[in-house]
Amino acid sequence: MPRQPELFPLPSPPRATSASTPLADRMRPRSIEEFVGQRHLLDPGRLLASCLAGGALESVVLWGPPGCGKTTLAALLAEASGGPAAHFSAVLHGVKELRRIVEEAEHERRQTGRPTVLFVDEIHRFNKAQQDAFLPHVEAGTIVLIGATTENPSFELIAPLLSRVRVLVLEPLTDDDLGRLVDRALRDPTRGLGALDLQLTHDARRLLLEQAHGDARGALGTLEIAARLAHGSRAPAIHDAHVREALQRPTLRYDKDGEEHHNVVSAFIKSMRASDPDATVYWLMRMLEAGEDPLFVARRMVVFAAEDVGNAAPEALAVAVAAKDAVHFVGLPEGRIPLAQAAIFLATCPKSNASYLALQAATTDVRERGPLPVPMHLRNAPTRLMKDLGYGRGYDYPHAHPDAVTTQVCLPDALAGRHYYQPTARGAERAIAERLSAARRPKGS
């Protein structure tokens, strides 16, 4: 008989730990009573509460930031199911290992009628073809899939797999949640740091929770190092200086290829659009401090200058391009200065998307009406034959008129009278609107 696959690591029975085991792993909850946070999923009446109480388990994907309890929750669900379980890492394993697990799961299903719970860590790392390998086994009920990911499943998982699972969103832990975990670790003499008999000062606790950004693993890892520093210096308590030394420079959660990247970039663009220079420079520095390519930021600013500022402040495009050239020329860290200057300038400019709307409207006509013929009077006539055919006949040279304004129509006949560009009354575009109104009037449109 094939061996029954086992989930790694199961929360129960208690595992042997040693001083070399990281504190976050030693303190991993071994029962739902120890689990902290995610009450929106675990309170009575919620789906996971029913599953943990022994109800039927369905395939789910747990989506949330690092250190919010995805792996622990998956282990608790697998244990509550009472059936066989297997752990599968998208980083370490491939389709070959999946086939072996499925064979064992099929044998188990034939023998007992129970499905195997398959926990897939970092499921977003599977490519589309590898994800396809799960589909028939989830569909047949051979396996109950529990996936864990820090990335938006909408971007990373194929549609057929998404349609077969429930996506459950886990939230970053609150400071109260983290505080409970930290206090528990300080008191526990067996799995935690209780044997050191160390206190945590108010300032140290506040700093630790603040810099954890909702990540339990990060909070406990920092606490462990800070406790080691305090114990080594024979201090009776962990002070904020110990926490700062343990933190070194905190890292910002920002995946340049994932959802957080898109969220922060979106906030940056929308803050400029809302004419909020304070939020603009904050989101700018969130990107740069997290390691974003400054030229990527500059490119977004160039697009913004044309799309959202437009002719209300036509110099904005030149400022954005200059910032791009400046950061390319001087590099970082000094390149942050022209980027910040330009971003604040764009945020405080008058705004107009009239040019962008004109582009969209003209694009619609081009795509829907096809290649309409160029009016004859607008065509060049470089040969005698073309001139005889009427190319260029009737062209009215604008500079021959006062103010260089002519009554000639330049659109194809089928589009005569179309006004794609509708300037606003903001900034420099007010003067453009006045000139354009005078230029359009003689054409009777």
C-alpha positions as CSV (number, residue, x, y, z in Angstrom):
1,M,0.0,0.0,0.0
2,P,1.4,3.4,-0.9
3,R,2.4,5.5,2.1
4,Q,-0.1,8.1,3.2
5,P,1.2,11.6,2.3
6,E,1.6,13.9,5.3
7,L,1.4,17.7,5.4
8,F,4.5,19.4,6.5
9,P,4.4,20.8,9.1
10,L,1.3,19.7,11.0
11,P,0.4,21.8,14.0
12,S,-0.3,18.8,16.2
13,P,1.1,16.9,17.9
14,P,3.8,19.3,19.2
15,R,7.0,19.1,17.4
16,A,10.4,19.0,19.0
17,T,12.1,22.3,18.9
18,S,15.6,23.5,19.6
19,A,17.4,26.8,20.2
20,S,18.4,26.8,16.5
21,T,14.8,26.7,15.4
22,P,13.6,30.3,14.6
23,L,11.3,31.8,17.2
24,A,8.6,32.4,14.6
25,D,8.5,28.6,13.8
26,R,8.6,27.6,17.4
27,M,5.7,29.9,18.2
28,R,3.6,28.8,15.2
29,P,0.0,28.2,16.5
30,R,-0.7,24.5,17.0
31,S,-4.5,24.9,17.5
32,I,-7.1,27.3,16.3
33,E,-7.3,28.6,19.9
34,E,-3.7,29.9,19.5
35,F,-4.4,31.4,16.1
36,V,-4.5,35.2,16.0
37,G,-6.2,37.5,13.5
38,Q,-8.3,36.9,10.4
39,R,-11.6,37.1,12.4
40,H,-13.5,37.9,9.2
41,L,-12.8,34.3,8.1
42,L,-12.9,32.5,11.4
43,D,-15.7,34.0,13.4
44,P,-18.7,31.7,13.9
45,G,-20.8,31.4,10.8
46,R,-17.9,32.0,8.5
47,L,-16.7,29.4,5.9
48,L,-13.4,28.5,7.6
49,A,-15.0,28.3,11.0
50,S,-17.3,25.6,9.7
51,C,-14.4,23.7,8.1
52,L,-12.4,23.8,11.3
53,A,-15.4,22.5,13.2
54,G,-15.3,19.4,11.1
55,G,-17.4,20.5,8.2
56,A,-16.7,19.6,4.6
57,L,-13.5,21.3,3.3
58,E,-13.6,22.8,-0.2
59,S,-10.7,24.0,-2.3
60,V,-9.5,27.5,-1.4
61,V,-6.7,29.8,-2.2
62,L,-5.5,31.9,0.7
63,W,-4.3,35.2,-0.5
64,G,-2.5,37.6,1.8
65,P,0.7,39.4,2.7
66,P,3.7,37.7,4.3
67,G,3.4,36.6,7.9
68,C,-0.5,36.8,8.1
69,G,-1.0,33.1,8.9
70,K,-1.6,31.4,5.5
71,T,0.6,28.4,6.1
72,T,-0.6,27.9,9.7
73,L,-4.2,28.2,8.7
74,A,-3.7,25.7,5.9
75,A,-2.1,23.2,8.4
76,L,-5.0,23.6,10.8
77,L,-7.6,23.1,8.0
78,A,-5.8,19.9,6.9
79,E,-5.7,18.6,10.4
80,A,-9.4,19.4,10.9
81,S,-10.3,17.5,7.8
82,G,-9.3,14.3,9.4
83,G,-8.0,12.9,6.1
84,P,-4.7,12.4,4.5
85,A,-2.8,15.6,3.6
86,A,0.3,16.5,1.5
87,H,2.5,19.5,1.3
88,F,3.6,20.7,-2.1
89,S,6.0,23.6,-2.7
90,A,5.9,25.4,-6.0
91,V,9.6,26.4,-5.4
92,L,10.9,22.9,-4.6
93,H,8.6,20.5,-6.4
94,G,7.3,19.9,-10.0
95,V,4.8,17.9,-12.0
96,K,6.6,14.6,-11.2
97,E,6.1,14.9,-7.5
98,L,2.5,16.0,-8.1
99,R,1.8,12.8,-10.1
100,R,3.1,10.7,-7.2
101,I,0.9,12.5,-4.7
102,V,-2.1,12.1,-7.0
103,E,-1.5,8.4,-7.3
104,E,-1.4,8.0,-3.6
105,A,-4.5,10.2,-3.3
106,E,-6.4,8.1,-5.8
107,H,-5.5,4.9,-3.9
108,E,-6.7,6.6,-0.7
109,R,-9.9,7.6,-2.4
110,R,-10.6,4.1,-3.6
111,Q,-9.8,2.6,-0.1
112,T,-11.6,5.1,2.1
113,G,-13.6,7.5,-0.1
114,R,-11.8,10.4,1.4
115,P,-10.0,13.1,-0.7
116,T,-6.5,14.2,0.1
117,V,-5.9,17.7,1.2
118,L,-3.1,19.2,-0.9
119,F,-1.4,22.3,0.4
120,V,0.4,24.2,-2.3
121,D,2.7,26.9,-1.0
122,E,3.4,29.9,-3.3
123,I,1.0,28.6,-5.9
124,H,1.6,31.7,-8.0
125,R,5.0,30.4,-8.9
126,F,3.5,27.6,-11.1
127,N,3.3,28.5,-14.7
128,K,0.1,28.1,-16.6
129,A,0.8,24.6,-17.9
130,Q,1.7,23.4,-14.4
131,Q,-1.5,24.8,-13.0
132,D,-3.4,22.9,-15.6
133,A,-2.1,19.7,-13.9
134,F,-4.3,20.3,-10.9
135,L,-7.6,20.8,-12.7
136,P,-8.8,17.2,-13.3
137,H,-7.9,16.1,-9.8
138,V,-9.7,19.0,-8.2
139,E,-12.6,18.5,-10.5
140,A,-12.8,14.8,-9.7
141,G,-12.6,15.4,-5.9
142,T,-9.4,13.4,-5.6
143,I,-7.7,16.3,-4.0
144,V,-8.9,19.3,-2.0
145,L,-6.6,22.1,-3.0
146,I,-5.4,24.7,-0.4
147,G,-3.2,27.2,-2.1
148,A,-1.3,30.0,-0.5
149,T,0.0,33.1,-2.3
150,T,1.1,36.7,-1.7
151,E,0.2,37.7,-5.3
152,N,-3.2,38.7,-6.7
153,P,-4.7,35.4,-7.9
154,S,-6.5,37.3,-10.7
155,F,-3.1,38.0,-12.3
156,E,-1.3,34.8,-11.4
157,L,-3.8,31.9,-11.6
158,I,-5.4,30.6,-14.8
159,A,-9.2,31.1,-15.1
160,P,-10.2,27.4,-15.1
161,L,-8.4,27.0,-11.7
162,L,-9.9,30.1,-10.3
163,S,-13.3,28.9,-11.2
164,R,-12.8,25.7,-9.1
165,V,-11.6,27.4,-5.9
166,R,-12.7,30.0,-3.4
167,V,-10.3,32.9,-3.0
168,L,-10.1,34.0,0.6
169,V,-8.4,37.3,1.4
170,L,-6.2,37.4,4.5
171,E,-5.4,40.8,6.0
172,P,-2.2,42.1,7.6
173,L,-2.3,41.5,11.3
174,T,-3.2,44.5,13.4
175,D,-0.9,45.9,16.1
176,D,-3.2,44.3,18.7
177,D,-2.8,40.9,17.0
178,L,1.0,41.3,16.8
179,G,1.1,42.5,20.4
180,R,-0.6,39.3,21.6
181,L,1.9,37.2,19.7
182,V,4.9,39.1,21.0
183,D,3.6,39.0,24.6
184,R,3.0,35.2,24.2
185,A,6.6,34.7,22.9
186,L,8.1,36.7,25.8
187,R,6.2,34.6,28.4
188,D,6.4,31.1,27.0
189,P,9.4,29.4,28.7
190,T,9.4,26.3,26.4
191,R,8.8,27.5,22.9
192,G,9.4,31.2,23.4
193,L,11.8,33.5,25.3
194,G,10.3,33.1,28.8
195,A,13.5,31.5,30.1
196,L,15.4,34.8,29.4
197,D,13.0,36.7,31.8
198,L,13.2,39.8,29.7
199,Q,10.7,42.7,29.7
200,L,9.9,44.8,26.6
201,T,9.8,48.5,27.2
202,H,6.9,50.6,26.0
203,D,9.0,52.4,23.3
204,A,10.6,49.1,22.1
205,R,7.2,47.5,21.9
206,R,5.7,50.4,19.9
207,L,8.7,50.4,17.5
208,L,8.6,46.7,17.0
209,L,4.9,46.6,16.2
210,E,5.1,49.7,14.0
211,Q,7.9,48.3,11.9
212,A,6.4,44.8,11.5
213,H,3.8,46.2,9.1
214,G,1.4,43.4,10.0
215,D,3.9,40.6,9.5
216,A,4.0,38.1,12.4
217,R,7.1,36.3,11.1
218,G,8.9,39.6,10.8
219,A,7.8,40.8,14.3
220,L,9.0,37.6,16.0
221,G,12.2,37.5,14.0
222,T,13.0,41.0,15.1
223,L,12.0,40.2,18.7
224,E,14.3,37.2,18.8
225,I,17.4,39.2,17.6
226,A,16.6,42.1,20.0
227,A,16.2,39.7,22.9
228,R,19.6,38.1,22.0
229,L,21.2,41.6,22.0
230,A,19.6,42.5,25.3
231,H,20.6,39.2,27.0
232,G,24.1,39.5,25.6
233,S,24.5,42.9,27.2
234,R,22.9,41.7,30.5
235,A,20.2,44.3,30.2
236,P,17.0,43.5,32.2
237,A,14.8,44.6,29.4
238,I,14.6,44.9,25.6
239,H,14.9,48.7,24.8
240,D,14.1,50.5,21.6
241,A,17.9,50.6,20.8
242,H,17.9,46.8,20.7
243,V,15.0,46.8,18.4
244,R,16.5,49.4,16.1
245,E,19.7,47.4,15.9
246,A,17.8,44.2,15.2
247,L,15.8,46.0,12.4
248,Q,18.8,47.6,10.8
249,R,17.0,49.2,7.8
250,P,13.4,47.9,7.6
251,T,12.4,46.7,4.2
252,L,9.2,47.9,2.5
253,R,6.7,45.4,1.1
254,Y,6.8,46.1,-2.6
255,D,6.9,43.5,-5.3
256,K,7.9,45.2,-8.5
257,D,6.1,42.5,-10.5
258,G,3.1,42.1,-8.3
259,E,0.0,43.8,-7.0
260,E,1.7,46.0,-4.5
261,H,3.6,47.6,-7.3
262,H,0.4,48.3,-9.2
263,N,-1.3,49.6,-6.1
264,V,1.5,52.1,-5.2
265,V,1.9,53.3,-8.8
266,S,-1.8,53.8,-9.0
267,A,-1.8,55.8,-5.8
268,F,1.1,58.0,-7.2
269,I,-0.7,58.8,-10.4
270,K,-4.1,59.4,-8.8
271,S,-2.5,61.7,-6.2
272,M,-0.9,63.9,-9.0
273,R,-4.3,63.9,-10.8
274,A,-6.0,65.0,-7.6
275,S,-3.5,67.9,-7.3
276,D,-2.2,66.6,-3.9
277,P,1.6,67.3,-3.8
278,D,1.9,65.8,-0.3
279,A,0.5,62.4,-1.2
280,T,2.4,62.6,-4.5
281,V,5.8,62.9,-2.9
282,Y,4.9,60.2,-0.3
283,W,4.0,57.6,-2.9
284,L,7.0,58.6,-5.0
285,M,9.3,57.9,-2.1
286,R,7.5,54.7,-1.3
287,M,8.5,53.5,-4.7
288,L,12.1,54.7,-4.7
289,E,12.8,53.6,-1.1
290,A,11.5,50.1,-2.0
291,G,13.9,49.9,-5.0
292,E,11.7,50.9,-7.9
293,D,13.5,51.8,-11.1
294,P,13.6,55.6,-11.1
295,L,13.3,55.6,-14.9
296,F,10.0,53.6,-14.6
297,V,8.7,56.4,-12.4
298,A,9.9,59.1,-14.8
299,R,8.2,57.3,-17.7
300,R,4.9,57.3,-15.8
301,M,5.3,61.1,-15.2
302,V,5.9,61.8,-18.9
303,V,2.7,60.0,-19.8
304,F,0.9,61.8,-17.0
305,A,2.1,65.2,-18.2
306,A,0.6,64.6,-21.6
307,E,-2.6,62.7,-20.5
308,D,-3.7,64.6,-17.4
309,V,-2.0,68.0,-17.6
310,G,-2.0,68.4,-21.4
311,N,-2.4,71.9,-22.8
312,A,-3.6,73.4,-19.5
313,A,0.2,73.6,-18.8
314,P,2.0,72.5,-21.9
315,E,5.4,73.1,-20.3
316,A,4.6,70.1,-18.0
317,L,5.7,67.6,-20.7
318,A,9.0,69.4,-21.0
319,V,9.5,69.3,-17.2
320,A,8.7,65.6,-17.1
321,V,11.1,64.8,-19.9
322,A,13.8,66.9,-18.3
323,A,13.3,65.0,-15.0
324,K,13.7,61.7,-16.9
325,D,17.0,63.0,-18.5
326,A,18.2,64.3,-15.2
327,V,17.7,61.1,-13.3
328,H,19.3,59.2,-16.1
329,F,22.3,61.6,-16.1
330,V,23.0,61.8,-12.3
331,G,21.5,58.5,-11.1
332,L,20.5,57.7,-7.5
333,P,20.4,59.0,-4.8
334,E,20.6,62.5,-6.2
335,G,18.2,61.7,-9.0
336,R,15.4,61.6,-6.5
337,I,15.6,65.4,-6.2
338,P,14.6,66.3,-9.8
339,L,12.0,63.5,-9.7
340,A,10.4,65.0,-6.6
341,Q,10.5,68.5,-8.1
342,A,8.9,67.4,-11.3
343,A,6.2,65.2,-9.5
344,I,5.2,68.1,-7.3
345,F,5.1,70.4,-10.3
346,L,2.8,68.0,-12.1
347,A,0.6,67.7,-9.1
348,T,0.2,71.5,-8.8
349,C,-0.4,72.1,-12.5
350,P,-3.9,72.9,-13.8
351,K,-5.3,69.7,-15.3
352,S,-6.8,68.9,-18.7
353,N,-7.3,65.5,-20.3
354,A,-8.8,67.2,-23.4
355,S,-5.9,66.1,-25.7
356,Y,-6.3,62.5,-24.4
357,L,-10.0,62.5,-25.0
358,A,-9.5,63.9,-28.5
359,L,-7.0,61.0,-29.2
360,Q,-9.6,58.4,-28.0
361,A,-12.4,59.9,-30.1
362,A,-10.3,60.1,-33.2
363,T,-9.1,56.6,-32.7
364,T,-12.7,55.4,-32.5
365,D,-13.5,57.0,-35.9
366,V,-10.3,55.6,-37.5
367,R,-11.1,52.1,-36.3
368,E,-14.8,52.2,-37.1
369,R,-14.8,54.0,-40.4
370,G,-11.5,52.7,-41.8
371,P,-9.2,54.6,-44.2
372,L,-11.4,57.4,-45.4
373,P,-10.0,59.2,-48.4
374,V,-7.9,62.3,-48.0
375,P,-9.7,65.4,-49.4
376,M,-8.2,66.3,-52.8
377,H,-7.2,69.9,-51.8
378,L,-5.0,68.4,-49.0
379,R,-3.1,66.1,-51.2
380,N,0.4,67.0,-52.6
381,A,0.8,66.9,-56.4
382,P,4.5,66.1,-57.1
383,T,3.8,64.9,-60.7
384,R,1.9,66.4,-63.6
385,L,-0.5,63.5,-63.7
386,M,-1.5,64.0,-60.1
387,K,-2.0,67.7,-60.7
388,D,-4.2,66.9,-63.7
389,L,-6.2,64.6,-61.5
390,G,-7.0,67.4,-59.2
391,Y,-4.5,66.7,-56.4
392,G,-4.0,69.9,-54.3
393,R,-6.6,71.9,-56.3
394,G,-8.3,74.5,-54.2
395,Y,-5.9,74.4,-51.3
396,D,-6.2,77.6,-49.3
397,Y,-2.8,78.6,-47.9
398,P,-3.4,79.8,-44.3
399,H,-0.6,82.3,-44.2
400,A,-2.2,84.2,-47.0
401,H,-5.0,85.2,-44.5
402,P,-5.1,87.5,-41.5
403,D,-4.2,85.6,-38.3
404,A,-3.3,82.6,-40.6
405,V,-6.9,81.3,-40.3
406,T,-8.7,79.7,-43.3
407,T,-12.2,78.3,-43.9
408,Q,-11.0,75.1,-45.5
409,V,-12.2,71.8,-44.2
410,C,-9.3,69.4,-43.4
411,L,-11.2,66.3,-42.2
412,P,-12.6,63.6,-44.7
413,D,-16.0,64.6,-46.0
414,A,-17.7,61.8,-43.9
415,L,-16.3,63.4,-40.7
416,A,-16.9,67.1,-41.6
417,G,-17.9,69.0,-38.4
418,R,-16.3,66.6,-36.0
419,H,-14.7,68.3,-33.0
420,Y,-12.5,65.8,-31.2
421,Y,-10.6,68.4,-29.2
422,Q,-12.7,70.3,-26.7
423,P,-10.3,72.5,-24.7
424,T,-11.1,73.4,-21.1
425,A,-11.1,76.8,-19.5
426,R,-8.2,75.8,-17.2
427,G,-4.7,77.2,-17.3
428,A,-3.2,77.9,-20.7
429,E,-6.0,76.0,-22.4
430,R,-8.3,78.9,-21.8
431,A,-6.5,81.0,-24.4
432,I,-6.4,77.9,-26.7
433,A,-10.1,77.6,-26.4
434,E,-10.6,81.2,-27.4
435,R,-8.4,81.0,-30.5
436,L,-10.0,77.7,-31.5
437,S,-13.5,79.1,-31.2
438,A,-12.6,81.9,-33.6
439,A,-10.9,79.5,-36.0
440,R,-13.8,77.1,-36.1
441,R,-16.5,79.7,-36.5
442,P,-15.9,80.6,-40.2
443,K,-16.3,76.9,-41.1
444,G,-19.9,76.9,-40.1
445,S,-19.5,73.9,-37.8
